[in-house]
Amino acid sequence: MKRYAKAEAIATMNERSQRQEPFVFFIDFDLSQVIIETPKTDGVYYDFDGFSHYPEGIDLPEEIYFDKYPISCHDYRIGFDKIIRGLRRGDSYLANLTFPTLVKTNMTMHHIFEHSEALYKGYIPNEFVFYSPERFLDIADGIVSTYPMKGTIDARIIDAMSKVLNDPKEKAEHATIVDLLRNDLSQFSNKVSVSKYRYIDRIKSRDKDLLQVSSEIIGEVKEELRDKIGTVLFAALPAGSVTGAPKKKTIEMIRDAEITDRKYYTGVCGYYDGANLRSGVMIRMIQMDESGEMYYHSGGGITHQSDPKSEYQEMIDKIYVPITRNDQSPRRSDRQHSLSQ
């Protein structure tokens, strides 16, 4: 499987879109490693909004466990405080802070890929699996749409919808990302507008449901760029919803505050069918290290209004596998442990 650097990836995507040749892709967060393959390539498995290529079927174990070992709140606070200092200096208005969590499970990545329910999911054997609810760029008939997700709450909380929609911190965070993505789309589009603002999606997980706040932004791709999918995609990367604003300085803050490179986590995946593009942000991801350990990556947006304990809990709340088969529910285990105190 070939990995492309940024410039070569852009050129390859442009050439294929100019020939109206379908392809699938996975772009890492740093834009330094890009997988571009023809559909139905062995070892590259995906279900991107209904466009799919699966390995052979595999049944779940009779008893499922999925144990998580997050970093301590103290260790989280070290990275959080670095972000807060950057916000107070005025380097950023919003920064997305994430951390890896060791997970132990009797499910393989193949199990997780096949049985998870998500709008975008992908699986590269012995490397990563993800099951993301977040769209990135959709392009159809010259119209581009993007759907930033910012604002998450446990659906079991009383008046959860009202609380997440009216929380000042969540409102400010969402408004910042919507403004950032409007500017991103304006680089390659005309007539950019917000067509839907702060609507609610319900996301099901094994142990709880989450409410997620999204918006929809649309524009008309400039005529001279309509057959240059690579140029359009990379103009909007990294995704604003998983970085912050302004992007360049915020990414510097993120790299200083986070304890590991994100690799493919918070990168972008998708497919081009020869005419139209569908893509998603690779959140809700498990990556495998060289020793075979699996790490789930999660986090959230930090503003000057953020509370470290709440943000730490949000990071943990997002650690889930969206497998909801009723015949498995009586035997599930979903335990949380701490690696350090």
C-alpha positions as CSV (number, residue, x, y, z in Angstrom):
1,M,0.0,0.0,0.0
2,K,1.6,3.2,-1.1
3,R,1.7,6.3,1.1
4,Y,1.8,9.7,-0.6
5,A,3.3,13.0,0.7
6,K,1.2,16.1,0.5
7,A,2.3,17.5,-2.9
8,E,2.2,14.1,-4.6
9,A,-1.2,13.3,-3.0
10,I,-2.7,16.6,-4.3
11,A,-1.4,15.9,-7.8
12,T,-2.6,12.3,-7.8
13,M,-6.1,13.3,-6.7
14,N,-6.3,16.1,-9.3
15,E,-5.2,13.8,-12.1
16,R,-7.7,11.1,-11.1
17,S,-10.6,13.6,-10.8
18,Q,-9.7,15.1,-14.1
19,R,-10.0,11.6,-15.6
20,Q,-13.2,11.0,-13.6
21,E,-11.5,8.0,-12.1
22,P,-13.0,6.8,-8.7
23,F,-10.7,6.5,-5.6
24,V,-10.8,6.2,-1.9
25,F,-8.5,8.1,0.5
26,F,-7.2,8.4,4.1
27,I,-5.3,11.6,5.0
28,D,-3.4,11.8,8.3
29,F,-3.6,14.9,10.5
30,D,-0.2,16.2,9.6
31,L,-0.9,15.9,5.9
32,S,2.3,13.9,5.5
33,Q,0.9,10.4,4.8
34,V,-2.0,9.9,2.4
35,I,-3.4,6.6,1.3
36,I,-5.1,6.8,-2.1
37,E,-6.4,3.5,-3.6
38,T,-8.9,2.4,-6.2
39,P,-12.2,1.1,-4.7
40,K,-12.3,-2.6,-3.6
41,T,-8.5,-2.7,-2.8
42,D,-7.7,-5.6,-0.5
43,G,-6.5,-4.4,2.9
44,V,-8.3,-1.1,2.7
45,Y,-11.8,-1.5,4.2
46,Y,-14.4,1.2,4.6
47,D,-18.1,2.1,4.7
48,F,-18.3,5.8,3.7
49,D,-21.9,6.9,3.9
50,G,-23.0,3.7,2.1
51,F,-20.0,3.4,-0.3
52,S,-18.3,0.3,1.1
53,H,-15.8,-2.5,0.8
54,Y,-15.9,-5.1,3.6
55,P,-13.7,-8.0,4.5
56,E,-15.3,-11.4,5.1
57,G,-17.9,-11.5,7.9
58,I,-16.8,-12.2,11.5
59,D,-19.0,-12.8,14.5
60,L,-18.6,-11.0,17.8
61,P,-17.4,-12.9,20.8
62,E,-20.2,-14.2,23.0
63,E,-19.1,-11.9,25.9
64,I,-17.7,-8.5,25.0
65,Y,-15.5,-6.4,27.2
66,F,-14.0,-3.0,26.4
67,D,-11.9,-1.6,29.3
68,K,-10.4,1.9,29.1
69,Y,-7.4,3.2,31.0
70,P,-7.4,7.0,30.6
71,I,-4.6,9.3,31.7
72,S,-5.2,10.8,35.1
73,C,-7.0,14.2,35.5
74,H,-3.7,15.5,36.9
75,D,-1.8,14.5,33.7
76,Y,-4.6,15.9,31.5
77,R,-4.4,19.2,33.4
78,I,-0.7,19.6,32.3
79,G,-1.8,19.8,28.6
80,F,-4.9,21.7,29.4
81,D,-2.9,24.4,31.2
82,K,-0.6,24.8,28.3
83,I,-3.6,25.5,26.0
84,I,-5.1,28.0,28.5
85,R,-1.8,29.9,28.7
86,G,-1.9,30.1,24.9
87,L,-5.5,31.4,24.9
88,R,-4.6,34.0,27.5
89,R,-1.7,35.2,25.3
90,G,-4.1,35.6,22.5
91,D,-2.4,33.0,20.3
92,S,-5.8,31.2,19.8
93,Y,-9.5,31.6,20.5
94,L,-10.2,27.9,20.5
95,A,-8.0,24.8,20.6
96,N,-8.9,21.1,20.2
97,L,-7.0,19.2,22.9
98,T,-6.8,15.4,22.6
99,F,-5.2,12.4,24.3
100,P,-4.8,8.7,23.7
101,T,-6.4,6.2,26.1
102,L,-5.2,2.6,26.4
103,V,-8.1,0.2,25.7
104,K,-8.3,-3.5,26.4
105,T,-10.9,-5.6,24.6
106,N,-11.5,-9.1,23.3
107,M,-12.8,-7.6,20.1
108,T,-10.3,-7.3,17.2
109,M,-10.2,-4.2,14.9
110,H,-12.1,-6.3,12.4
111,H,-14.9,-7.0,14.9
112,I,-15.1,-3.3,15.8
113,F,-15.1,-2.2,12.1
114,E,-17.8,-4.7,11.0
115,H,-20.2,-4.3,13.9
116,S,-19.9,-0.6,14.7
117,E,-22.7,1.7,13.5
118,A,-21.4,5.0,12.1
119,L,-21.7,7.3,9.1
120,Y,-18.0,6.9,8.2
121,K,-16.0,3.9,9.3
122,G,-12.7,2.5,8.1
123,Y,-10.2,-0.2,8.9
124,I,-6.6,-0.7,7.9
125,P,-5.5,-4.1,9.4
126,N,-3.0,-3.8,12.3
127,E,-3.0,0.0,12.0
128,F,-6.3,1.7,12.8
129,V,-10.1,1.4,12.9
130,F,-12.5,4.3,13.3
131,Y,-16.3,4.9,13.4
132,S,-17.0,8.6,12.9
133,P,-20.3,10.5,12.9
134,E,-18.7,13.6,11.4
135,R,-18.9,14.6,7.8
136,F,-16.2,16.8,6.3
137,L,-16.7,18.0,2.7
138,D,-19.4,16.8,0.4
139,I,-19.3,18.0,-3.2
140,A,-22.2,17.2,-5.6
141,D,-23.0,19.1,-8.9
142,G,-20.5,21.8,-8.0
143,I,-22.1,22.5,-4.5
144,V,-19.9,21.9,-1.5
145,S,-21.2,21.3,2.0
146,T,-19.5,20.9,5.3
147,Y,-20.9,19.9,8.7
148,P,-18.8,21.0,11.7
149,M,-19.6,19.2,15.0
150,K,-19.0,21.1,18.2
151,G,-20.9,20.5,21.5
152,T,-21.4,17.1,23.1
153,I,-23.5,16.0,26.1
154,D,-24.7,12.8,27.7
155,A,-28.3,12.3,26.5
156,R,-29.4,10.9,29.9
157,I,-28.8,14.3,31.6
158,I,-32.1,16.1,32.4
159,D,-32.9,18.7,29.8
160,A,-29.7,17.7,27.9
161,M,-30.7,19.3,24.6
162,S,-31.5,22.6,26.2
163,K,-28.3,22.6,28.3
164,V,-26.0,21.9,25.4
165,L,-27.7,24.5,23.2
166,N,-27.7,27.2,25.8
167,D,-24.3,26.6,27.4
168,P,-22.2,29.8,26.8
169,K,-19.0,28.0,26.3
170,E,-20.5,25.5,23.8
171,K,-22.2,28.4,21.9
172,A,-18.9,30.3,21.6
173,E,-17.0,27.2,20.6
174,H,-19.5,26.3,17.9
175,A,-19.7,29.9,16.5
176,T,-15.9,30.0,16.2
177,I,-15.7,26.8,14.2
178,V,-18.6,27.8,11.9
179,D,-16.8,31.1,11.2
180,L,-13.5,29.3,10.6
181,L,-15.1,26.8,8.1
182,R,-16.9,29.6,6.3
183,N,-13.5,31.1,5.7
184,D,-12.0,27.7,4.6
185,L,-14.8,27.2,2.1
186,S,-14.3,30.7,0.7
187,Q,-10.8,29.8,-0.5
188,F,-12.3,27.6,-3.2
189,S,-16.0,28.5,-3.3
190,N,-18.4,31.4,-4.0
191,K,-21.7,32.3,-2.3
192,V,-20.7,30.6,1.0
193,S,-23.5,30.6,3.6
194,V,-24.7,28.8,6.8
195,S,-27.8,26.8,5.7
196,K,-28.4,25.2,9.1
197,Y,-27.1,26.4,12.5
198,R,-26.7,24.3,15.6
199,Y,-29.0,21.3,15.1
200,I,-28.9,18.1,17.2
201,D,-27.8,14.6,16.2
202,R,-28.2,11.6,18.6
203,I,-25.2,9.2,18.6
204,K,-25.7,5.7,20.1
205,S,-22.9,4.0,22.0
206,R,-22.7,0.7,24.0
207,D,-23.3,2.3,27.4
208,K,-25.0,5.7,26.7
209,D,-26.4,8.0,24.0
210,L,-24.7,11.3,23.2
211,L,-26.2,14.5,21.8
212,Q,-24.0,16.2,19.3
213,V,-24.4,19.7,18.0
214,S,-23.8,20.3,14.2
215,S,-24.2,23.0,11.6
216,E,-24.3,22.9,7.8
217,I,-22.3,25.4,5.6
218,I,-22.6,25.4,1.8
219,G,-21.0,27.1,-1.2
220,E,-20.5,26.9,-4.9
221,V,-17.1,25.4,-5.9
222,K,-15.2,27.8,-8.2
223,E,-15.5,26.7,-11.8
224,E,-11.7,26.4,-12.4
225,L,-11.4,24.0,-9.3
226,R,-14.3,21.6,-10.0
227,D,-12.0,18.9,-11.5
228,K,-9.2,19.5,-8.9
229,I,-10.4,17.5,-5.9
230,G,-7.0,17.3,-4.3
231,T,-6.5,21.1,-4.4
232,V,-10.0,21.7,-2.9
233,L,-9.6,19.1,-0.1
234,F,-6.2,20.2,1.1
235,A,-7.2,23.8,1.0
236,A,-9.5,23.0,3.9
237,L,-7.1,20.8,5.9
238,P,-6.5,20.1,8.7
239,A,-10.2,20.2,9.5
240,G,-11.2,23.2,11.6
241,S,-13.4,21.3,14.0
242,V,-10.4,19.3,15.2
243,T,-7.8,22.1,15.3
244,G,-9.2,25.5,16.3
245,A,-8.8,29.1,15.3
246,P,-6.6,30.6,14.0
247,K,-5.4,27.3,12.6
248,K,-1.6,27.8,12.2
249,K,-0.9,29.1,15.7
250,T,-3.4,26.7,17.3
251,I,-1.8,23.7,15.7
252,E,1.5,24.8,17.2
253,M,-0.2,24.9,20.6
254,I,-1.7,21.5,20.1
255,R,1.6,19.9,19.2
256,D,3.2,21.3,22.4
257,A,0.3,20.3,24.7
258,E,-0.5,16.8,23.4
259,I,1.7,13.8,24.5
260,T,1.7,11.9,21.2
261,D,1.4,12.6,17.5
262,R,-2.2,12.1,16.3
263,K,-1.2,10.2,13.1
264,Y,-4.4,9.3,11.3
265,Y,-6.7,10.4,14.1
266,T,-8.6,13.6,13.2
267,G,-7.4,13.2,9.6
268,V,-9.9,13.0,6.8
269,C,-11.2,10.0,4.7
270,G,-13.6,9.7,1.8
271,Y,-14.3,8.6,-1.7
272,Y,-14.6,10.2,-5.1
273,D,-17.0,8.3,-7.4
274,G,-15.9,9.9,-10.7
275,A,-18.2,13.0,-10.3
276,N,-18.9,13.7,-6.7
277,L,-17.0,13.7,-3.4
278,R,-18.0,12.4,0.1
279,S,-15.6,12.7,3.0
280,G,-15.5,12.5,6.8
281,V,-13.3,13.5,9.7
282,M,-11.6,10.5,11.3
283,I,-12.7,10.9,15.0
284,R,-13.7,8.0,17.3
285,M,-10.5,6.1,16.3
286,I,-8.4,3.3,17.7
287,Q,-4.8,3.0,16.6
288,M,-2.4,0.1,17.2
289,D,1.2,0.7,18.2
290,E,4.2,-1.4,17.3
291,S,3.7,-3.6,20.3
292,G,0.1,-4.4,19.4
293,E,-1.5,-2.2,22.1
294,M,-4.6,-0.3,21.1
295,Y,-5.2,3.4,21.9
296,Y,-8.4,5.2,21.6
297,H,-8.0,8.9,20.8
298,S,-10.5,11.5,22.1
299,G,-10.7,15.1,23.3
300,G,-12.6,18.4,22.8
301,G,-12.4,22.1,22.2
302,I,-10.9,24.3,24.9
303,T,-11.8,28.0,25.3
304,H,-11.0,30.5,28.1
305,Q,-14.4,29.4,29.6
306,S,-13.4,25.7,29.8
307,D,-13.4,23.8,33.1
308,P,-10.6,21.2,33.2
309,K,-12.6,18.6,35.1
310,S,-15.5,18.9,32.6
311,E,-13.2,18.7,29.6
312,Y,-11.5,15.7,31.1
313,Q,-14.8,14.0,31.6
314,E,-15.9,14.8,28.0
315,M,-12.7,13.2,26.8
316,I,-13.6,10.0,28.7
317,D,-17.3,10.1,27.6
318,K,-16.2,10.0,24.0
319,I,-14.4,6.7,24.5
320,Y,-17.0,4.2,23.3
321,V,-17.7,1.5,20.6
322,P,-21.1,2.0,18.9
323,I,-22.1,-1.6,18.9
324,T,-25.7,-1.8,19.9
325,R,-26.9,-5.3,19.1
326,N,-29.6,-6.3,21.6
327,D,-28.4,-9.9,21.8
328,Q,-25.1,-8.8,23.1
329,S,-26.2,-6.3,25.8
330,P,-26.7,-8.6,28.8
331,R,-23.0,-9.8,28.6
332,R,-21.2,-6.6,28.0
333,S,-18.5,-5.1,30.2
334,D,-17.4,-1.5,29.9
335,R,-15.0,-0.7,32.7
336,Q,-12.9,2.4,33.3
337,H,-9.5,2.3,35.1
338,S,-6.8,4.8,35.7
339,L,-3.2,4.5,34.6
340,S,-2.0,7.0,37.1
341,Q,-3.4,8.9,40.0
